[in-house]
């Protein structure tokens, strides 16, 4: 076009750059966080809590390491369970490491989190003593 800019090509380039900038904005240190919906099961004790509502559950994979974060609000009711399990977004292969903070209205305790199968994370938190929040942070090796 005789040395002039092609407005259509220029708009296409701008749109491509905006898309790339938007994609970069979603990247955080360690990779891209992806939401998922874990299933919840309980063991120990005899009665499930009234509810456990997940407000955030996401993971990020860097190489062969999956990083996992879950935040859930507990309404105890008459629940007396001592263990809570969440399904994992990706099955683990080895080297599972994590921690959980179970913050009941009556106090907070940090608990260990471990993989009890290749598909679940397992929290031994002792008997539920009140309403509260469960914060889980873990990382593990995937196949």
C-alpha positions in Angstrom: 0.0 0.0 0.0 2.7 2.4 -1.0 4.4 2.6 2.5 1.2 3.3 4.3 -0.1 1.3 7.3 -2.9 -1.1 6.5 -5.6 -0.3 9.2 -7.1 -3.8 9.1 -3.7 -5.4 9.6 -2.9 -2.9 12.4 -6.2 -3.7 14.2 -5.5 -7.4 13.9 -2.1 -7.0 15.4 -3.5 -4.9 18.3 -6.2 -7.5 19.0 -3.5 -10.3 19.0 -1.4 -8.2 21.4 -4.4 -7.6 23.7 -5.1 -11.3 23.8 -1.5 -12.1 24.7 -1.4 -9.4 27.4 -4.6 -10.8 28.9 -3.2 -14.3 28.9 0.0 -13.1 30.7 -2.1 -11.3 33.3 -3.5 -14.6 34.4 -0.1 -16.1 35.1 1.1 -16.0 38.6 4.4 -17.1 40.1 4.5 -20.8 39.6 2.1 -21.1 36.8 -1.6 -20.6 35.9 -4.1 -21.3 38.6 -7.1 -23.4 37.6 -10.3 -23.8 39.6 -11.8 -27.2 40.2 -14.6 -28.7 42.3 -13.4 -31.3 44.8 -15.7 -34.0 46.3 -15.8 -34.1 50.1 -15.9 -37.2 52.3 -15.6 -37.7 56.0 -14.4 -40.5 58.3 -13.8 -40.9 62.1 -16.7 -40.1 64.4 -20.3 -40.9 63.4 -22.0 -37.7 62.2 -21.2 -35.4 59.2 -21.3 -31.7 59.7 -24.3 -29.7 58.6 -22.3 -28.3 55.6 -18.8 -27.7 54.3 -19.0 -25.0 51.6 -16.0 -24.5 49.4 -15.3 -20.9 48.6 -12.1 -21.4 46.7 -10.4 -24.5 45.3 -7.6 -24.2 42.7 -4.4 -25.8 41.6 -1.4 -25.0 39.5 1.0 -27.4 37.8 4.7 -26.6 37.2 6.6 -29.4 35.7 5.5 -32.5 37.6 4.5 -30.7 40.7 0.9 -29.8 41.5 0.2 -27.0 43.9 -3.2 -27.1 45.6 -5.2 -24.5 47.7 -8.7 -25.0 49.2 -10.7 -22.8 51.4 -14.0 -24.1 52.9 -16.5 -22.9 55.5 -17.7 -25.4 58.0 -21.1 -25.4 59.7 -20.7 -28.1 62.3 -24.2 -28.7 63.6 -23.9 -32.0 65.5 -21.0 -33.2 63.4 -18.2 -35.0 65.2 -16.0 -36.2 62.3 -12.3 -36.4 62.9 -11.1 -36.5 59.3 -12.0 -34.8 56.1 -11.0 -35.8 52.6 -11.0 -33.7 49.4 -10.6 -35.3 45.9 -7.5 -34.0 44.1 -7.6 -32.3 40.7 -4.8 -34.6 39.4 -3.9 -37.9 40.8 -0.6 -37.9 42.7 2.3 -40.2 42.0 4.6 -39.6 45.0 6.0 -37.0 47.4 2.8 -35.5 48.9 3.3 -32.6 51.3 0.8 -30.2 52.8 -0.7 -28.5 55.8 -4.2 -27.4 56.9 -5.4 -24.7 59.2 -8.7 -25.6 60.8 -10.0 -22.4 62.4 -13.0 -23.2 64.6 -14.8 -20.4 66.4 -13.3 -21.9 69.6 -9.7 -21.8 68.3 -7.4 -22.8 65.5 -5.1 -25.7 65.0 -2.7 -26.6 62.2 -3.0 -30.1 60.9 -1.0 -32.3 58.6 -2.4 -33.1 55.2 -1.4 -36.2 53.3 -2.4 -38.3 50.4 -4.3 -41.4 51.6 -4.8 -42.7 48.0 -3.7 -41.4 44.6 -7.0 -39.4 44.3 -7.6 -37.7 47.7 -6.0 -35.4 50.2 -6.6 -36.4 53.8 -6.8 -34.1 56.9 -6.7 -35.5 60.4 -8.2 -32.6 62.3 -9.6 -34.2 65.5 -13.2 -34.0 66.5 -15.1 -31.0 65.1 -15.6 -28.5 67.9 -17.5 -25.7 66.2 -18.2 -23.8 63.0 -15.2 -22.4 61.2 -13.0 -22.4 58.2 -10.6 -25.0 56.7 -7.6 -23.8 54.8 -5.6 -26.4 52.8 -2.3 -25.9 51.1 -0.4 -28.8 49.5 1.9 -29.8 46.8 2.6 -33.2 45.3 4.3 -35.0 42.4 2.1 -36.1 39.5 2.8 -38.9 37.1 
